[in-house]
Amino acid sequence: MAVQVNVVIAIDGVLKRPDSDAITPAGLLLYQGLAETHVVHLVDEPDSFNSSKALAEHWLTRNGFTKHIRLIKPQMSDRYGLLGGLQALRPDLHVDLVVVAAPHQASDLLAAGYTTVLFSHPRYSRPQWKPDYRGEPREWDDLVAEIEAQDQHYAQDARRTAGPL
């Protein structure tokens, strides 16, 4: 029998693209796999597009994220909001694993003693999460924009649904 562990997954950047309300397919697979055998808690940024817990829960339900135990909405919106949210959980609740998409959050969590997984996907990364980010446009951003434009063209291509190829 598998041991159940408490897993905390960040919504922004792992389950949801940070630039829209679209889900990340790899994040959905990760969520479903972990929720099958473990206790999953989700954490949402306080200043995200889901400004309230009710809106966040609605987005989660609408997109098929229904196997988690609770949604954590930290009060602070600064760099340490997630860490504060985890520390505010029940004292007897041991968090075994935290999955985040922001490298600075992973660093803070590791320094605080949490086992951490950094979810990295080039299409869903914010430019400021990249180690070489300097605050100005980079060639990488142009590539990401082109990939997103191609994805949009592909999704709108009527030939995809016209019948067998």
Salt bridges, closest charged atoms under 4 A:
ASP12 OD1 - LYS16 NZ 3.36
ASP12 OD2 - ARG126 NH2 3.01
ASP19 OD2 - ARG17 NH2 2.96
ASP21 OD2 - ARG62 NH2 3.71
GLU36 OE2 - LYS67 NZ 2.74
ASP44 OD2 - LYS73 NZ 2.71
GLU57 OE1 - HIS68 NE2 3.39
ASP92 OD1 - ARG90 NE 2.92
ASP96 OD1 - HIS94 NE2 3.27
ASP108 OD2 - ARG79 NE 2.78
ASP132 OD2 - ARG138 NH2 3.47
GLU136 OE2 - ARG138 NH1 3.85
ASP141 OD1 - LYS130 NZ 3.86
GLU148 OE2 - ARG17 NH2 2.49
ASP151 OD2 - ARG123 NH1 2.82
ASP157 OD2 - ARG159 NH2 2.70
